[in-house]
Amino acid sequence: MRHRALPHRPWPPKYIGTPKIYLATVLDAFSRRLLGYAMGEHHDAALVGASLKMATATRGGRKDGTIFHSVRGSEY
C-alpha cells in the first residue's frame, strides 16, 4: 500500500550516495544578522571555530563584552 502525500506531513530526509554536509552559523541575537558560517563534512569543534572566526572578522575583530551563547551542542 502506498502512502498518499498529505499536506503538513513531515518529509523524511533521503541520503542516496550523497555525503552529509554540516553547517555552523553565528547569528547576532539583536539584529538576527548572519555574522559567520562554515560548512564541512564533519560536525566538530573545527567547524564551529571557523564560523566564529568569520563572525569575528565580520564585526571588525575582537570586541570587549561580546557574549557567545549556544542553545545546544558540545562543540560550542
PDB file of N, CA, C, O and CB in Angstrom:
ATOM      1  N   MET A   1       0.846  -1.173   0.000  1.00  0.00           N
ATOM      2  CA  MET A   1       0.000   0.000   0.000  1.00  0.00           C
ATOM      3  C   MET A   1       0.895   1.242   0.000  1.00  0.00           C
ATOM      4  O   MET A   1       1.793   1.362   0.833  1.00  0.00           O
ATOM      5  CB  MET A   1      -0.964  -0.005   1.224  1.00  0.00           C
ATOM      6  N   ARG A   2       0.656   2.138  -0.909  1.00  0.00           N
ATOM      7  CA  ARG A   2       1.415   3.393  -0.967  1.00  0.00           C
ATOM      8  C   ARG A   2       0.742   4.447  -0.107  1.00  0.00           C
ATOM      9  O   ARG A   2      -0.484   4.524  -0.026  1.00  0.00           O
ATOM     10  CB  ARG A   2       1.545   3.895  -2.425  1.00  0.00           C
ATOM     11  N   HIS A   3       1.566   5.249   0.528  1.00  0.00           N
ATOM     12  CA  HIS A   3       1.031   6.353   1.320  1.00  0.00           C
ATOM     13  C   HIS A   3       0.851   7.559   0.422  1.00  0.00           C
ATOM     14  O   HIS A   3       1.725   7.887  -0.381  1.00  0.00           O
ATOM     15  CB  HIS A   3       1.958   6.691   2.516  1.00  0.00           C
ATOM     16  N   ARG A   4      -0.263   8.199   0.560  1.00  0.00           N
ATOM     17  CA  ARG A   4      -0.515   9.425  -0.209  1.00  0.00           C
ATOM     18  C   ARG A   4       0.225  10.582   0.437  1.00  0.00           C
ATOM     19  O   ARG A   4       0.384  10.621   1.657  1.00  0.00           O
ATOM     20  CB  ARG A   4      -2.037   9.733  -0.296  1.00  0.00           C
ATOM     21  N   ALA A   5       0.671  11.514  -0.370  1.00  0.00           N
ATOM     22  CA  ALA A   5       1.295  12.732   0.145  1.00  0.00           C
ATOM     23  C   ALA A   5       0.213  13.611   0.753  1.00  0.00           C
ATOM     24  O   ALA A   5      -0.753  13.975   0.081  1.00  0.00           O
ATOM     25  CB  ALA A   5       2.068  13.494  -0.979  1.00  0.00           C
ATOM     26  N   LEU A   6       0.375  13.942   1.997  1.00  0.00           N
ATOM     27  CA  LEU A   6      -0.600  14.774   2.693  1.00  0.00           C
ATOM     28  C   LEU A   6       0.032  16.105   3.066  1.00  0.00           C
ATOM     29  O   LEU A   6       1.227  16.159   3.356  1.00  0.00           O
ATOM     30  CB  LEU A   6      -1.136  14.059   3.951  1.00  0.00           C
ATOM     31  N   PRO A   7      -0.748  17.176   3.063  1.00  0.00           N
ATOM     32  CA  PRO A   7      -0.191  18.457   3.491  1.00  0.00           C
ATOM     33  C   PRO A   7       0.217  18.395   4.964  1.00  0.00           C
ATOM     34  O   PRO A   7      -0.402  17.695   5.766  1.00  0.00           O
ATOM     35  CB  PRO A   7      -1.211  19.594   3.263  1.00  0.00           C
ATOM     36  N   HIS A   8       1.248  19.126   5.296  1.00  0.00           N
ATOM     37  CA  HIS A   8       1.755  19.247   6.669  1.00  0.00           C
ATOM     38  C   HIS A   8       2.324  17.937   7.209  1.00  0.00           C
ATOM     39  O   HIS A   8       2.465  17.771   8.420  1.00  0.00           O
ATOM     40  CB  HIS A   8       0.649  19.728   7.584  1.00  0.00           C
ATOM     41  N   ARG A   9       2.644  17.023   6.324  1.00  0.00           N
ATOM     42  CA  ARG A   9       3.255  15.777   6.754  1.00  0.00           C
ATOM     43  C   ARG A   9       4.769  15.909   6.607  1.00  0.00           C
ATOM     44  O   ARG A   9       5.243  16.381   5.574  1.00  0.00           O
ATOM     45  CB  ARG A   9       2.711  14.568   5.930  1.00  0.00           C
ATOM     46  N   PRO A  10       5.533  15.503   7.614  1.00  0.00           N
ATOM     47  CA  PRO A  10       6.988  15.660   7.525  1.00  0.00           C
ATOM     48  C   PRO A  10       7.569  14.885   6.352  1.00  0.00           C
ATOM     49  O   PRO A  10       7.097  13.800   6.011  1.00  0.00           O
ATOM     50  CB  PRO A  10       7.648  15.205   8.819  1.00  0.00           C
ATOM     51  N   TRP A  11       8.583  15.448   5.751  1.00  0.00           N
ATOM     52  CA  TRP A  11       9.290  14.783   4.668  1.00  0.00           C
ATOM     53  C   TRP A  11      10.560  14.181   5.227  1.00  0.00           C
ATOM     54  O   TRP A  11      11.414  14.917   5.721  1.00  0.00           O
ATOM     55  CB  TRP A  11       9.602  15.763   3.506  1.00  0.00           C
ATOM     56  N   PRO A  12      10.716  12.878   5.169  1.00  0.00           N
ATOM     57  CA  PRO A  12      11.932  12.269   5.699  1.00  0.00           C
ATOM     58  C   PRO A  12      13.126  12.594   4.799  1.00  0.00           C
ATOM     59  O   PRO A  12      12.989  12.624   3.576  1.00  0.00           O
ATOM     60  CB  PRO A  12      11.758  10.741   5.832  1.00  0.00           C
ATOM     61  N   PRO A  13      14.289  12.836   5.394  1.00  0.00           N
ATOM     62  CA  PRO A  13      15.469  13.117   4.568  1.00  0.00           C
ATOM     63  C   PRO A  13      15.898  11.873   3.809  1.00  0.00           C
ATOM     64  O   PRO A  13      15.723  10.748   4.278  1.00  0.00           O
ATOM     65  CB  PRO A  13      16.631  13.634   5.435  1.00  0.00           C
ATOM     66  N   LYS A  14      16.451  12.091   2.653  1.00  0.00           N
ATOM     67  CA  LYS A  14      16.954  10.980   1.856  1.00  0.00           C
ATOM     68  C   LYS A  14      18.404  11.254   1.509  1.00  0.00           C
ATOM     69  O   LYS A  14      18.739  12.306   0.966  1.00  0.00           O
ATOM     70  CB  LYS A  14      16.105  10.773   0.572  1.00  0.00           C
ATOM     71  N   TYR A  15      19.250  10.305   1.824  1.00  0.00           N
ATOM     72  CA  TYR A  15      20.667  10.401   1.504  1.00  0.00           C
ATOM     73  C   TYR A  15      20.994   9.228   0.596  1.00  0.00           C
ATOM     74  O   TYR A  15      21.193   8.106   1.062  1.00  0.00           O
ATOM     75  CB  TYR A  15      21.565  10.402   2.800  1.00  0.00           C
ATOM     76  N   ILE A  16      21.046   9.489  -0.675  1.00  0.00           N
ATOM     77  CA  ILE A  16      21.316   8.430  -1.639  1.00  0.00           C
ATOM     78  C   ILE A  16      22.670   8.707  -2.278  1.00  0.00           C
ATOM     79  O   ILE A  16      22.766   9.459  -3.247  1.00  0.00           O
ATOM     80  CB  ILE A  16      20.186   8.339  -2.721  1.00  0.00           C
ATOM     81  N   GLY A  17      23.697   8.105  -1.740  1.00  0.00           N
ATOM     82  CA  GLY A  17      25.031   8.269  -2.295  1.00  0.00           C
ATOM     83  C   GLY A  17      25.584   9.671  -2.190  1.00  0.00           C
ATOM     84  O   GLY A  17      26.545  10.010  -2.881  1.00  0.00           O
ATOM     85  N   THR A  18      24.997  10.492  -1.342  1.00  0.00           N
ATOM     86  CA  THR A  18      25.436  11.869  -1.179  1.00  0.00           C
ATOM     87  C   THR A  18      26.007  12.040   0.218  1.00  0.00           C
ATOM     88  O   THR A  18      25.353  11.674   1.194  1.00  0.00           O
ATOM     89  CB  THR A  18      24.272  12.861  -1.428  1.00  0.00           C
ATOM     90  N   PRO A  19      27.206  12.585   0.338  1.00  0.00           N
ATOM     91  CA  PRO A  19      27.766  12.796   1.681  1.00  0.00           C
ATOM     92  C   PRO A  19      27.018  13.917   2.415  1.00  0.00           C
ATOM     93  O   PRO A  19      26.470  14.829   1.797  1.00  0.00           O
ATOM     94  CB  PRO A  19      29.275  13.136   1.589  1.00  0.00           C
ATOM     95  N   LYS A  20      27.013  13.823   3.716  1.00  0.00           N
ATOM     96  CA  LYS A  20      26.386  14.871   4.519  1.00  0.00           C
ATOM     97  C   LYS A  20      27.308  16.083   4.570  1.00  0.00           C
ATOM     98  O   LYS A  20      28.530  15.951   4.642  1.00  0.00           O
ATOM     99  CB  LYS A  20      26.066  14.362   5.953  1.00  0.00           C
ATOM    100  N   ILE A  21      26.709  17.244   4.531  1.00  0.00           N
ATOM    101  CA  ILE A  21      27.443  18.493   4.699  1.00  0.00           C
ATOM    102  C   ILE A  21      26.829  19.188   5.911  1.00  0.00           C
ATOM    103  O   ILE A  21      25.614  19.376   5.972  1.00  0.00           O
ATOM    104  CB  ILE A  21      27.379  19.405   3.396  1.00  0.00           C
ATOM    105  N   TYR A  22      27.655  19.564   6.861  1.00  0.00           N
ATOM    106  CA  TYR A  22      27.189  20.235   8.068  1.00  0.00           C
ATOM    107  C   TYR A  22      27.403  21.739   7.932  1.00  0.00           C
ATOM    108  O   TYR A  22      28.350  22.187   7.285  1.00  0.00           O
ATOM    109  CB  TYR A  22      27.918  19.689   9.319  1.00  0.00           C
ATOM    110  N   LEU A  23      26.519  22.502   8.544  1.00  0.00           N
ATOM    111  CA  LEU A  23      26.581  23.960   8.509  1.00  0.00           C
ATOM    112  C   LEU A  23      26.552  24.486   9.932  1.00  0.00           C
ATOM    113  O   LEU A  23      25.674  24.131  10.719  1.00  0.00           O
ATOM    114  CB  LEU A  23      25.412  24.555   7.677  1.00  0.00           C
ATOM    115  N   ALA A  24      27.520  25.336  10.259  1.00  0.00           N
ATOM    116  CA  ALA A  24      27.542  26.021  11.553  1.00  0.00           C
ATOM    117  C   ALA A  24      27.377  27.510  11.278  1.00  0.00           C
ATOM    118  O   ALA A  24      28.050  28.062  10.408  1.00  0.00           O
ATOM    119  CB  ALA A  24      28.876  25.726  12.351  1.00  0.00           C
ATOM    120  N   THR A  25      26.488  28.154  12.011  1.00  0.00           N
ATOM    121  CA  THR A  25      26.239  29.581  11.804  1.00  0.00           C
ATOM    122  C   THR A  25      26.353  30.345  13.115  1.00  0.00           C
ATOM    123  O   THR A  25      26.175  29.792  14.200  1.00  0.00           O
ATOM    124  CB  THR A  25      24.852  29.802  11.184  1.00  0.00           C
ATOM    125  N   VAL A  26      26.657  31.639  12.982  1.00  0.00           N
ATOM    126  CA  VAL A  26      26.678  32.550  14.125  1.00  0.00           C
ATOM    127  C   VAL A  26      25.763  33.717  13.765  1.00  0.00           C
ATOM    128  O   VAL A  26      26.009  34.435  12.796  1.00  0.00           O
ATOM    129  CB  VAL A  26      28.152  33.042  14.470  1.00  0.00           C
ATOM    130  N   LEU A  27      24.702  33.898  14.556  1.00  0.00           N
ATOM    131  CA  LEU A  27      23.748  34.978  14.327  1.00  0.00           C
ATOM    132  C   LEU A  27      23.859  36.019  15.415  1.00  0.00           C
ATOM    133  O   LEU A  27      24.104  35.683  16.573  1.00  0.00           O
ATOM    134  CB  LEU A  27      22.322  34.438  14.257  1.00  0.00           C
ATOM    135  N   ASP A  28      23.681  37.285  15.059  1.00  0.00           N
ATOM    136  CA  ASP A  28      23.581  38.357  16.043  1.00  0.00           C
ATOM    137  C   ASP A  28      22.185  38.260  16.646  1.00  0.00           C
ATOM    138  O   ASP A  28      21.195  38.355  15.921  1.00  0.00           O
ATOM    139  CB  ASP A  28      23.847  39.783  15.397  1.00  0.00           C
ATOM    140  N   ALA A  29      22.090  38.073  17.950  1.00  0.00           N
ATOM    141  CA  ALA A  29      20.791  37.869  18.607  1.00  0.00           C
ATOM    142  C   ALA A  29      19.893  39.100  18.525  1.00  0.00           C
ATOM    143  O   ALA A  29      18.669  38.973  18.529  1.00  0.00           O
ATOM    144  CB  ALA A  29      21.002  37.494  20.064  1.00  0.00           C
ATOM    145  N   PHE A  30      20.488  40.287  18.451  1.00  0.00           N
ATOM    146  CA  PHE A  30      19.670  41.505  18.388  1.00  0.00           C
ATOM    147  C   PHE A  30      19.158  41.771  16.987  1.00  0.00           C
ATOM    148  O   PHE A  30      17.956  41.942  16.784  1.00  0.00           O
ATOM    149  CB  PHE A  30      20.467  42.701  18.874  1.00  0.00           C
ATOM    150  N   SER A  31      20.067  41.808  16.012  1.00  0.00           N
ATOM    151  CA  SER A  31      19.674  42.154  14.642  1.00  0.00           C
ATOM    152  C   SER A  31      19.263  40.956  13.812  1.00  0.00           C
ATOM    153  O   SER A  31      18.695  41.124  12.733  1.00  0.00           O
ATOM    154  CB  SER A  31      20.796  42.861  13.956  1.00  0.00           C
ATOM    155  N   ARG A  32      19.538  39.743  14.291  1.00  0.00           N
ATOM    156  CA  ARG A  32      19.307  38.485  13.575  1.00  0.00           C
ATOM    157  C   ARG A  32      20.126  38.412  12.292  1.00  0.00           C
ATOM    158  O   ARG A  32      19.789  37.668  11.371  1.00  0.00           O
ATOM    159  CB  ARG A  32      17.822  38.323  13.252  1.00  0.00           C
ATOM    160  N   ARG A  33      21.201  39.189  12.241  1.00  0.00           N
ATOM    161  CA  ARG A  33      22.093  39.205  11.083  1.00  0.00           C
ATOM    162  C   ARG A  33      23.043  38.004  11.142  1.00  0.00           C
ATOM    163  O   ARG A  33      23.559  37.663  12.206  1.00  0.00           O
ATOM    164  CB  ARG A  33      22.896  40.534  11.027  1.00  0.00           C
ATOM    165  N   LEU A  34      23.263  37.376   9.996  1.00  0.00           N
ATOM    166  CA  LEU A  34      24.219  36.283   9.909  1.00  0.00           C
ATOM    167  C   LEU A  34      25.622  36.876   9.913  1.00  0.00           C
ATOM    168  O   LEU A  34      25.985  37.626   9.006  1.00  0.00           O
ATOM    169  CB  LEU A  34      23.976  35.415   8.633  1.00  0.00           C
ATOM    170  N   LEU A  35      26.410  36.542  10.930  1.00  0.00           N
ATOM    171  CA  LEU A  35      27.759  37.092  11.058  1.00  0.00           C
ATOM    172  C   LEU A  35      28.821  36.157  10.505  1.00  0.00           C
ATOM    173  O   LEU A  35      29.832  36.612   9.970  1.00  0.00           O
ATOM    174  CB  LEU A  35      28.058  37.396  12.504  1.00  0.00           C
ATOM    175  N   GLY A  36      28.600  34.856  10.630  1.00  0.00           N
ATOM    176  CA  GLY A  36      29.594  33.910  10.150  1.00  0.00           C
ATOM    177  C   GLY A  36      28.981  32.546   9.910  1.00  0.00           C
ATOM    178  O   GLY A  36      27.963  32.186  10.501  1.00  0.00           O
ATOM    179  N   TYR A  37      29.622  31.797   9.028  1.00  0.00           N
ATOM    180  CA  TYR A  37      29.167  30.441   8.752  1.00  0.00           C
ATOM    181  C   TYR A  37      30.338  29.608   8.269  1.00  0.00           C
ATOM    182  O   TYR A  37      31.347  30.143   7.810  1.00  0.00           O
ATOM    183  CB  TYR A  37      28.028  30.437   7.710  1.00  0.00           C
ATOM    184  N   ALA A  38      30.198  28.311   8.374  1.00  0.00           N
ATOM    185  CA  ALA A  38      31.197  27.383   7.855  1.00  0.00           C
ATOM    186  C   ALA A  38      30.479  26.084   7.500  1.00  0.00           C
ATOM    187  O   ALA A  38      29.509  25.698   8.151  1.00  0.00           O
ATOM    188  CB  ALA A  38      32.354  27.134   8.897  1.00  0.00           C
ATOM    189  N   MET A  39      30.969  25.421   6.463  1.00  0.00           N
ATOM    190  CA  MET A  39      30.427  24.143   6.040  1.00  0.00           C
ATOM    191  C   MET A  39      31.546  23.114   6.022  1.00  0.00           C
ATOM    192  O   MET A  39      32.691  23.432   5.700  1.00  0.00           O
ATOM    193  CB  MET A  39      29.755  24.254   4.652  1.00  0.00           C
ATOM    194  N   GLY A  40      31.207  21.888   6.370  1.00  0.00           N
ATOM    195  CA  GLY A  40      32.212  20.839   6.367  1.00  0.00           C
ATOM    196  C   GLY A  40      31.597  19.457   6.392  1.00  0.00           C
ATOM    197  O   GLY A  40      30.394  19.291   6.592  1.00  0.00           O
ATOM    198  N   GLU A  41      32.446  18.475   6.186  1.00  0.00           N
ATOM    199  CA  GLU A  41      31.997  17.089   6.168  1.00  0.00           C
ATOM    200  C   GLU A  41      31.889  16.486   7.565  1.00  0.00           C
ATOM    201  O   GLU A  41      31.309  15.413   7.733  1.00  0.00           O
ATOM    202  CB  GLU A  41      32.934  16.261   5.333  1.00  0.00           C
ATOM    203  N   HIS A  42      32.450  17.173   8.576  1.00  0.00           N
ATOM    204  CA  HIS A  42      32.428  16.661   9.951  1.00  0.00           C
ATOM    205  C   HIS A  42      31.802  17.686  10.876  1.00  0.00           C
ATOM    206  O   HIS A  42      32.039  18.887  10.749  1.00  0.00           O
ATOM    207  CB  HIS A  42      33.851  16.306  10.431  1.00  0.00           C
ATOM    208  N   HIS A  43      31.006  17.198  11.802  1.00  0.00           N
ATOM    209  CA  HIS A  43      30.345  18.029  12.806  1.00  0.00           C
ATOM    210  C   HIS A  43      31.258  18.071  14.026  1.00  0.00           C
ATOM    211  O   HIS A  43      31.114  17.264  14.945  1.00  0.00           O
ATOM    212  CB  HIS A  43      28.910  17.474  13.176  1.00  0.00           C
ATOM    213  N   ASP A  44      32.199  19.018  14.032  1.00  0.00           N
ATOM    214  CA  ASP A  44      33.185  19.049  15.100  1.00  0.00           C
ATOM    215  C   ASP A  44      33.524  20.486  15.501  1.00  0.00           C
ATOM    216  O   ASP A  44      32.993  21.446  14.943  1.00  0.00           O
ATOM    217  CB  ASP A  44      34.450  18.310  14.669  1.00  0.00           C
ATOM    218  N   ALA A  45      34.420  20.607  16.482  1.00  0.00           N
ATOM    219  CA  ALA A  45      34.791  21.920  17.007  1.00  0.00           C
ATOM    220  C   ALA A  45      35.494  22.783  15.963  1.00  0.00           C
ATOM    221  O   ALA A  45      35.387  24.008  16.015  1.00  0.00           O
ATOM    222  CB  ALA A  45      35.684  21.758  18.221  1.00  0.00           C
ATOM    223  N   ALA A  46      36.205  22.180  15.025  1.00  0.00           N
ATOM    224  CA  ALA A  46      36.885  22.951  13.979  1.00  0.00           C
ATOM    225  C   ALA A  46      35.868  23.688  13.098  1.00  0.00           C
ATOM    226  O   ALA A  46      36.110  24.818  12.675  1.00  0.00           O
ATOM    227  CB  ALA A  46      37.767  22.023  13.113  1.00  0.00           C
ATOM    228  N   LEU A  47      34.753  23.053  12.831  1.00  0.00           N
ATOM    229  CA  LEU A  47      33.700  23.680  12.038  1.00  0.00           C
ATOM    230  C   LEU A  47      33.145  24.908  12.761  1.00  0.00           C
ATOM    231  O   LEU A  47      32.947  25.962  12.156  1.00  0.00           O
ATOM    232  CB  LEU A  47      32.569  22.673  11.748  1.00  0.00           C
ATOM    233  N   VAL A  48      32.903  24.758  14.040  1.00  0.00           N
ATOM    234  CA  VAL A  48      32.391  25.859  14.849  1.00  0.00           C
ATOM    235  C   VAL A  48      33.431  26.978  14.946  1.00  0.00           C
ATOM    236  O   VAL A  48      33.093  28.158  14.853  1.00  0.00           O
ATOM    237  CB  VAL A  48      32.002  25.361  16.256  1.00  0.00           C
ATOM    238  N   GLY A  49      34.683  26.602  15.132  1.00  0.00           N
ATOM    239  CA  GLY A  49      35.753  27.603  15.207  1.00  0.00           C
ATOM    240  C   GLY A  49      35.849  28.440  13.949  1.00  0.00           C
ATOM    241  O   GLY A  49      36.081  29.648  14.014  1.00  0.00           O
ATOM    242  N   ALA A  50      35.669  27.800  12.800  1.00  0.00           N
ATOM    243  CA  ALA A  50      35.720  28.525  11.526  1.00  0.00           C
ATOM    244  C   ALA A  50      34.573  29.529  11.416  1.00  0.00           C
ATOM    245  O   ALA A  50      34.769  30.638  10.920  1.00  0.00           O
ATOM    246  CB  ALA A  50      35.671  27.540  10.348  1.00  0.00           C
ATOM    247  N   SER A  51      33.381  29.148  11.874  1.00  0.00           N
ATOM    248  CA  SER A  51      32.251  30.085  11.810  1.00  0.00           C
ATOM    249  C   SER A  51      32.447  31.246  12.786  1.00  0.00           C
ATOM    250  O   SER A  51      32.073  32.378  12.480  1.00  0.00           O
ATOM    251  CB  SER A  51      30.927  29.354  12.117  1.00  0.00           C
ATOM    252  N   LEU A  52      33.026  30.976  13.953  1.00  0.00           N
ATOM    253  CA  LEU A  52      33.318  32.052  14.907  1.00  0.00           C
ATOM    254  C   LEU A  52      34.394  32.991  14.374  1.00  0.00           C
ATOM    255  O   LEU A  52      34.326  34.202  14.581  1.00  0.00           O
ATOM    256  CB  LEU A  52      33.758  31.466  16.253  1.00  0.00           C
ATOM    257  N   LYS A  53      35.377  32.436  13.693  1.00  0.00           N
ATOM    258  CA  LYS A  53      36.443  33.254  13.109  1.00  0.00           C
ATOM    259  C   LYS A  53      35.864  34.209  12.060  1.00  0.00           C
ATOM    260  O   LYS A  53      36.235  35.382  12.011  1.00  0.00           O
ATOM    261  CB  LYS A  53      37.536  32.355  12.475  1.00  0.00           C
ATOM    262  N   MET A  54      34.951  33.700  11.220  1.00  0.00           N
ATOM    263  CA  MET A  54      34.317  34.558  10.227  1.00  0.00           C
ATOM    264  C   MET A  54      33.463  35.637  10.901  1.00  0.00           C
ATOM    265  O   MET A  54      33.471  36.790  10.468  1.00  0.00           O
ATOM    266  CB  MET A  54      33.457  33.720   9.271  1.00  0.00           C
ATOM    267  N   ALA A  55      32.736  35.276  11.947  1.00  0.00           N
ATOM    268  CA  ALA A  55      31.901  36.247  12.656  1.00  0.00           C
ATOM    269  C   ALA A  55      32.753  37.349  13.275  1.00  0.00           C
ATOM    270  O   ALA A  55      32.376  38.521  13.246  1.00  0.00           O
ATOM    271  CB  ALA A  55      31.071  35.549  13.744  1.00  0.00           C
ATOM    272  N   THR A  56      33.898  36.976  13.831  1.00  0.00           N
ATOM    273  CA  THR A  56      34.800  37.966  14.421  1.00  0.00           C
ATOM    274  C   THR A  56      35.316  38.924  13.349  1.00  0.00           C
ATOM    275  O   THR A  56      35.379  40.132  13.575  1.00  0.00           O
ATOM    276  CB  THR A  56      35.981  37.270  15.131  1.00  0.00           C
ATOM    277  N   ALA A  57      35.684  38.392  12.189  1.00  0.00           N
ATOM    278  CA  ALA A  57      36.167  39.233  11.096  1.00  0.00           C
ATOM    279  C   ALA A  57      35.056  40.151  10.577  1.00  0.00           C
ATOM    280  O   ALA A  57      35.316  41.300  10.222  1.00  0.00           O
ATOM    281  CB  ALA A  57      36.712  38.361   9.952  1.00  0.00           C
ATOM    282  N   THR A  58      33.833  39.651  10.534  1.00  0.00           N
ATOM    283  CA  THR A  58      32.698  40.452  10.062  1.00  0.00           C
ATOM    284  C   THR A  58      32.480  41.665  10.957  1.00  0.00           C
ATOM    285  O   THR A  58      32.151  42.749  10.477  1.00  0.00           O
ATOM    286  CB  THR A  58      31.419  39.600  10.011  1.00  0.00           C
ATOM    287  N   ARG A  59      32.664  41.478  12.246  1.00  0.00           N
ATOM    288  CA  ARG A  59      32.471  42.564  13.215  1.00  0.00           C
ATOM    289  C   ARG A  59      33.711  43.444  13.386  1.00  0.00           C
ATOM    290  O   ARG A  59      33.700  44.375  14.191  1.00  0.00           O
ATOM    291  CB  ARG A  59      32.079  41.986  14.557  1.00  0.00           C
ATOM    292  N   GLY A  60      34.769  43.161  12.642  1.00  0.00           N
ATOM    293  CA  GLY A  60      35.953  44.016  12.702  1.00  0.00           C
ATOM    294  C   GLY A  60      36.926  43.662  13.809  1.00  0.00           C
ATOM    295  O   GLY A  60      37.632  44.537  14.310  1.00  0.00           O
ATOM    296  N   GLY A  61      36.978  42.410  14.197  1.00  0.00           N
ATOM    297  CA  GLY A  61      37.914  41.963  15.224  1.00  0.00           C
ATOM    298  C   GLY A  61      37.232  41.730  16.556  1.00  0.00           C
ATOM    299  O   GLY A  61      36.012  41.841  16.680  1.00  0.00           O
ATOM    300  N   ARG A  62      38.044  41.404  17.549  1.00  0.00           N
ATOM    301  CA  ARG A  62      37.506  41.116  18.885  1.00  0.00           C
ATOM    302  C   ARG A  62      36.905  42.358  19.512  1.00  0.00           C
ATOM    303  O   ARG A  62      37.459  43.453  19.410  1.00  0.00           O
ATOM    304  CB  ARG A  62      38.597  40.552  19.795  1.00  0.00           C
ATOM    305  N   LYS A  63      35.775  42.176  20.157  1.00  0.00           N
ATOM    306  CA  LYS A  63      35.080  43.261  20.845  1.00  0.00           C
ATOM    307  C   LYS A  63      34.913  42.890  22.308  1.00  0.00           C
ATOM    308  O   LYS A  63      34.451  41.792  22.619  1.00  0.00           O
ATOM    309  CB  LYS A  63      33.701  43.552  20.188  1.00  0.00           C
ATOM    310  N   ASP A  64      35.281  43.784  23.207  1.00  0.00           N
ATOM    311  CA  ASP A  64      35.086  43.545  24.632  1.00  0.00           C
ATOM    312  C   ASP A  64      33.590  43.466  24.941  1.00  0.00           C
ATOM    313  O   ASP A  64      32.792  44.226  24.392  1.00  0.00           O
ATOM    314  CB  ASP A  64      35.762  44.658  25.473  1.00  0.00           C
ATOM    315  N   GLY A  65      33.230  42.556  25.810  1.00  0.00           N
ATOM    316  CA  GLY A  65      31.849  42.425  26.240  1.00  0.00           C
ATOM    317  C   GLY A  65      30.990  41.543  25.357  1.00  0.00           C
ATOM    318  O   GLY A  65      29.796  41.393  25.616  1.00  0.00           O
ATOM    319  N   THR A  66      31.569  40.956  24.323  1.00  0.00           N
ATOM    320  CA  THR A  66      30.804  40.071  23.450  1.00  0.00           C
ATOM    321  C   THR A  66      30.532  38.752  24.164  1.00  0.00           C
ATOM    322  O   THR A  66      31.427  38.175  24.782  1.00  0.00           O
ATOM    323  CB  THR A  66      31.554  39.825  22.120  1.00  0.00           C
ATOM    324  N   ILE A  67      29.307  38.287  24.076  1.00  0.00           N
ATOM    325  CA  ILE A  67      28.915  37.024  24.692  1.00  0.00           C
ATOM    326  C   ILE A  67      28.486  36.073  23.589  1.00  0.00           C
ATOM    327  O   ILE A  67      27.682  36.431  22.728  1.00  0.00           O
ATOM    328  CB  ILE A  67      27.773  37.227  25.736  1.00  0.00           C
ATOM    329  N   PHE A  68      29.024  34.857  23.619  1.00  0.00           N
ATOM    330  CA  PHE A  68      28.598  33.823  22.678  1.00  0.00           C
ATOM    331  C   PHE A  68      27.765  32.823  23.452  1.00  0.00           C
ATOM    332  O   PHE A  68      28.219  32.270  24.454  1.00  0.00           O
ATOM    333  CB  PHE A  68      29.821  33.128  21.978  1.00  0.00           C
ATOM    334  N   HIS A  69      26.552  32.592  22.991  1.00  0.00           N
ATOM    335  CA  HIS A  69      25.635  31.678  23.672  1.00  0.00           C
ATOM    336  C   HIS A  69      25.197  30.588  22.712  1.00  0.00           C
ATOM    337  O   HIS A  69      24.780  30.872  21.589  1.00  0.00           O
ATOM    338  CB  HIS A  69      24.406  32.435  24.229  1.00  0.00           C
ATOM    339  N   SER A  70      25.290  29.346  23.150  1.00  0.00           N
ATOM    340  CA  SER A  70      24.848  28.208  22.354  1.00  0.00           C
ATOM    341  C   SER A  70      23.656  27.566  23.025  1.00  0.00           C
ATOM    342  O   SER A  70      23.679  27.297  24.227  1.00  0.00           O
ATOM    343  CB  SER A  70      25.986  27.184  22.163  1.00  0.00           C
ATOM    344  N   VAL A  71      22.618  27.320  22.253  1.00  0.00           N
ATOM    345  CA  VAL A  71      21.430  26.674  22.776  1.00  0.00           C
ATOM    346  C   VAL A  71      21.705  25.194  23.012  1.00  0.00           C
ATOM    347  O   VAL A  71      21.272  24.623  24.013  1.00  0.00           O
ATOM    348  CB  VAL A  71      20.244  26.859  21.818  1.00  0.00           C
ATOM    349  N   ARG A  72      22.428  24.583  22.081  1.00  0.00           N
ATOM    350  CA  ARG A  72      22.802  23.165  22.240  1.00  0.00           C
ATOM    351  C   ARG A  72      24.073  22.903  21.470  1.00  0.00           C
ATOM    352  O   ARG A  72      24.478  23.682  20.607  1.00  0.00           O
ATOM    353  CB  ARG A  72      21.666  22.215  21.752  1.00  0.00           C
ATOM    354  N   GLY A  73      24.688  21.797  21.800  1.00  0.00           N
ATOM    355  CA  GLY A  73      25.879  21.383  21.079  1.00  0.00           C
ATOM    356  C   GLY A  73      27.140  21.495  21.898  1.00  0.00           C
ATOM    357  O   GLY A  73      27.528  22.591  22.302  1.00  0.00           O
ATOM    358  N   SER A  74      27.776  20.384  22.145  1.00  0.00           N
ATOM    359  CA  SER A  74      29.002  20.393  22.931  1.00  0.00           C
ATOM    360  C   SER A  74      30.174  20.960  22.140  1.00  0.00           C
ATOM    361  O   SER A  74      31.191  21.320  22.734  1.00  0.00           O
ATOM    362  CB  SER A  74      29.328  18.989  23.406  1.00  0.00           C
ATOM    363  N   GLU A  75      30.062  21.050  20.820  1.00  0.00           N
ATOM    364  CA  GLU A  75      31.132  21.601  20.005  1.00  0.00           C
ATOM    365  C   GLU A  75      31.347  23.078  20.299  1.00  0.00           C
ATOM    366  O   GLU A  75      32.448  23.600  20.123  1.00  0.00           O
ATOM    367  CB  GLU A  75      30.828  21.401  18.530  1.00  0.00           C
ATOM    368  N   TYR A  76      30.303  23.743  20.744  1.00  0.00           N
ATOM    369  CA  TYR A  76      30.396  25.162  21.009  1.00  0.00           C
ATOM    370  C   TYR A  76      31.013  25.402  22.364  1.00  0.00           C
ATOM    371  O   TYR A  76      31.178  26.552  22.772  1.00  0.00           O
ATOM    372  CB  TYR A  76      29.033  25.816  20.923  1.00  0.00           C
TER     373      TYR A  76
END
